[in-house]
């Protein structure tokens, strides 16, 4: 007997999902200079001058500003690098990472 061929394929479950994404926020404070925030946004988060200025003004006028959405490892490493740069300059800049 010959095997019957079917044009219907069965879907196999692999258990793989797209990695969870995380939002990175910069919080406003009274000590960190606007120029330093722009520097962080350009150097660490690779924002253009215009994007960095827009995000910095958003942070200044509201309590916090969204910098970007990244995978967990990227978000945490950027947060740590930016926080260390701020501490080295003596600024209490606060950056948080929250699930999307």
Secondary structure, DSSP 8 states (H G I E B T S, - for coil): ------S-------------EEEEEEE--SSS-HHHHHHHHHHTS---HHHHHHHHHHHHHSSEEEEEEEEHHHHHHHHHHHHHHHHHHT---EEEEEE-
